[in-house]
Amino acid sequence: METGKRDPRYDPLFEPLKIGPVTAPNRFYQVPHCSGMGYRRPQMMAAMRGMKAEGGWGVVCTEYCSIHPSSDDMPYPHASLWDDSDIAKLRLMTDAVHEHGALAGVELWYGGRSTVNLYTREPAFGPNSLPNTAKEGMPLQTKAMTIEDIDTLKGWYQAAAERALEANFDIVYVYANHEYLLHDFLSPTINSRQDQYGGSAENRVRLIREIIEETRATVGHRCAVAVRYSIPREIDNDKDELIKMFGMIAELPDLWDITVNDYNWEMGSSRFVKEASNQDAVAKIKSMTSKPVVSVGRFTSPDTMLSQIKSGVQDLIGAARPSIADPFIPQKINHGRLDDIRECIGCNVCYAHDSLGSPLRCTQNPTMGEEWRRGWHADQVPERHADESVLVIGAGPAGLEAACTLGQRGYQVTLAEAQTRLGGRVTAESQLPGFAEWARVRDWRMGQIAKLPNVNVYPDNRLDVEAVLELEHQHVVVATGATWRDDGVGRWRETAFEGSEDPAVFSVERVLKGEFPKTEGSNTHVIIYDDDHYYMSAAIALKLREENIAVTLITPAGRLGEWSYHTQEQYGSMTALLELGVKVVTNQGLISWNGLAATIECVFSEVESTIEADYLMPITAKLPNDDLWLALQSKQDEFLSKGGLSMQLIGDGLTPGLIAAAVYSGHKVARELGLTDAEKNQTGRDTTTVSFTH
């Protein structure tokens, strides 16, 4: 790997920092974040965390790690230290992290009212008996803790801390936020106890104080004790008891990991929350303690990271999502490779997969979650298997990723794009309100391709089957994308709605190209029919409102953009829509359109009603743009006779879906080209590799 020298102004990011009895080798700190791996996939989790350490993160932590079976978050696979059998599983991670000189941290967690315990069926503890708040919404309540239960809980914490020592962790967390048990004890509304653990602020903070002190007594001779603590985003010193209680324990742990107590803000999509948005609140906490402070802010810019350290807002740069998008950020800064940093776009596809109980995935980093299963390395690819050429048709997310990775492997690559601008759907969608950072998917790959003399790019070059055959490449990769349907076919409708051919049915594709429905002499009203259930309908509605177009959003679902709940976007979308006067109608399916009004039907009662509008815009399903692919298939014999070896269809042209899926599809076809089945499962482990930078 070719490396350069670090710009000296970034030196503060690489200064070691003492944290209790251990020392972080630099200021890059992968905070505890969910992985969708946990106790179910310990080897996968260890390989993923080890990749972060290899990439230069000085501290690498687990996801939330349950201390006892009564804190079971099934179907979400957290880590666990329930008994000695868990030690070996987590030792896989600490060994992988220590191999690269980083510290390993474990986040000891007890869920309380946020856990259903679907696996263990154990009753969960709470300061009082209150309803469960987990996503499953079970009609279940916590067990109100007695003093004996509190003593039992403290014993569970210390038993887990002792196991953490045996698993060779360097930092042990007391987890006190996110509506979990310890955070509930802090709340004057949730904690209505009348004993020494309730009532006054001094009493409500008592349990956390005691667990911090006991954890220090258990592991403090060898491990740092960290506390994750949440604070209000906007601090009112006169009213904020969380700040007051923080002051009571400010000097107890070795490290504070600070978050804000609004999860829609802490984990907010880039559409609504920008980089370093929490730092005013963090600065307040930093001023109240002499202990090191780490916090997140979806830091993607090295300059923003540096400013946090130099200004004294925090001592370590906390990251979850940026370390997923590029595990090698620290190494790239250290080696002067700033333009190689693959910046997080804040789409929260990572969070969505974990919230579905599956391993993390990432739009920017297609290797995320494949470090162990496929042996994929985040910053290396296998060398080309032969001196052969590849034609990639289409420069959307799949085509750009394929061309980029194939070029990095050393193939001669021709990238042909029908449009003048590269990027496909990414270029179009990044023009929507709040989506500017999504253009990084295009821009990073174009930047990498520009460094590769073996990749030639031809925009405004639409190829037909004859042109493809004349070019005589050994391999052809077709990445021609997909197009939104206009006929309403989706999840709710299996056939086109009556009136779908009417000229007042306005295609979403036209809006993505910059066209807008307008009515002369009056205010334009558009009905958007959402049977896609992700971000597009809300984003288009906001775009239309920018043009002063009235919008009614109709969906057969119970809430708009149901799937965007998993990406933490739904709340922000609904807030923005309602603020701009968009009317939302749920549980209604589209029946027909007569040019003046839509007939809709209640999905429960089948009662019909009508809504008048000037235009109807269905946003439902997509059709793959596979005409060229089908034509190539019919000419396969001719292709082979001219020396062709393989043709593959990828991305939305194969299966329309997430941008992350398109990027993965492009990466997979490029990384695996020319490999045997055995090599495909060992890529990055046993094959000769090249770095992403030449």
C-alpha positions, 0 to 999 in steps of 0.5 A: 500500500502506498502511503503518504505523510500525515499533515502535521496539523492533524497531530492532535488526533494521534496523541495518546490519552490516558484513561484510568489504568489504560492508554488509548493510542490515539483519539479515534474511538469507535463507541458502542454501536449495534451490529446485528451480530452479537451472541448469534454471530460472534466470529462475524462481530469479531472480524468486523470490530477487528477491521476497525482496529486495523483501520486505526481506531484506537478504541473499539467497543462492543454493542450493548452487552447484556449482563443477565437473561432478564435483559434479553432483547430478542430478536435483536442479537446483542452481545452478552456476558450471562455466564462463562460460556460467553467469555470465549465468544467475546474473547474473539473480539478482544483478540482481534482488536488487540492484534492491531494495538487498540483497546477493547471496550464492553458496554454492560447493559440492563434493558429494564422496560425496553426489553420483552425477554422473548427468548428467556421469558424472565421478568424484567426489573424496573424502578416501578412496574411500568409497561414495556416500551420495546418495538414489539409493543408487548402487553407486558410490564416490569417487576417493581424492584425491591431493595433485595432486587437492587442488590441482586442487580448490582451483583449481576453487574459485578459478575459481568464485569469479572467476566469482562476481565476474563474476556480481556477487555480494557474498558468496562461500561456502565450503561445509563441512558436510552430509556434503559433501567439505570436511566429510568432510575434518574427520571423524576417521572418514571422513578416514583419510588419513595425509598432511598433510590427515589424522590430527590435527585441524590436518591435517584442517582444513587444506584448509578453511583453505587454501580460505578463505585463497585465496578471500579472496585471490581475491574479498576486495577486493570480496566478503565470504567466508562459511563454512557450518559445522556443529556438534553440537547438544549440545556437549561441549567436551572431546570435540568436535573440530568445535569445536576445529577451528572455533577454529583458523579462527575469525577467517579468514572475514568471516562464519560461517553455522552449522548443526547436524550433525543434518539431522533437527534442522536441517530438522526438521518443526514436529511434532518441532523447534520455533522457535529449537531450535539456539541454545544451540549457536550461542551457543557458536560466537558466543563463539569468534569476533569475526566476525558469525554467522548461523544458522537456527532457523525463526524466525517470531516477530519477538520471537524474532528480536529476542531473538537479536540483543539477547542476542548469540546471533547477528548476523543472523537466518537464514531459509530456510523462513520466508522462503519462507512470507512473503518480506515478513516484514522489510517487515511488521515495518518497517511495523508489520504484524505480524499480516499475517506469514504464519508458516511451519508447518514442514510441509516441503512446500517441502523435499519438492518440492526433494527431488523435483527440482521447484520449491519449493512452500509450504503457506502461500504459494501464490505460491512458485515462480510469481513468474516463470512466472505473474508472481504477487506474494507480497503483491499481487493484481490488482484485481477485474475487475468489481463482481460477487459470489462465493459460496464454499462450504466454509471449509477451506484451499481455501475460506478462501484463495479467500475471502481472496484474492477479498476482497483483490481487492475482490469482494463475497464470501459464505463459507458453512461447514457446520460451526460451526468454520472450517478444515476438515481443517486444524482437525481435523488441527491437533489431532493430536500435534505439529500445532498450528502447522498451524492457522496455515493457518486462522488467518492467513486468518481474520485477513485476512478479518476485516479485509475488510468485503466478505467475510461469513462464515456458519459452521454454514450447510450449503447445498443446491443450491436455497439456492445458486441463491436467493442469486443470486451471479454466481460460485460456488466450491465447496470442500467437501473430501474424506472418508477412505475406510473400504474400504481402496481405495488404491494397493495395493487397487483394490477394497474388502476383505472385511469392510469393512462390519463395525462394528469398522472404525473410520473415521479421520474419527471420530478426527479428530472426537474419537471413539476406539475403546474396548473394555469390560473390556480394553485396546483394540487397533487395527490401522491399515492405512496405504496413504496413506504420508504423515503421517496414519497415524503421527499417528493412531497417536500420538493413539491411544497418548495414549488408552492404545490399543494400535496395530499399524501395517501397510503394504504399503510397505517403510517406514511413511510413505514419502512423509514421507521427503521432508518429513524427518518419517519419522525423527521419526515412527518414533522416536516410534512405537517409543518409545510401543510401536507395532508396525510391520509392513511389506510386508503388504497387507490382504486381509480383516477378520472383526471379530476379526482382519485377514488380511494378505498379503506383497506379495512371496510372497503368503503370508497371515497374521492379526493379531488386534485389536478394531478395524481403521482403514484410512487409504488414499484419500479420496473427494471431497465433490462431491455439491453440485457435481454437483447444481449442474452439473445446474442449470447452465441455471437458474444462468445464467438467474438471472445466474450467470456461473461455477461452479468446483470447487476443492481436495480436492473436485476432487482430494484431496491436500496441504493446499498443493495445496488452498491453491494451488487456492483462490488460483489460482481467486481470483487468476484470476477474470475475467482473460483467458488472456493476463492470467492469465499476466501477473498481478502484472506488467502488471495493476493490483494491490492490496496484501494490506492495506487 
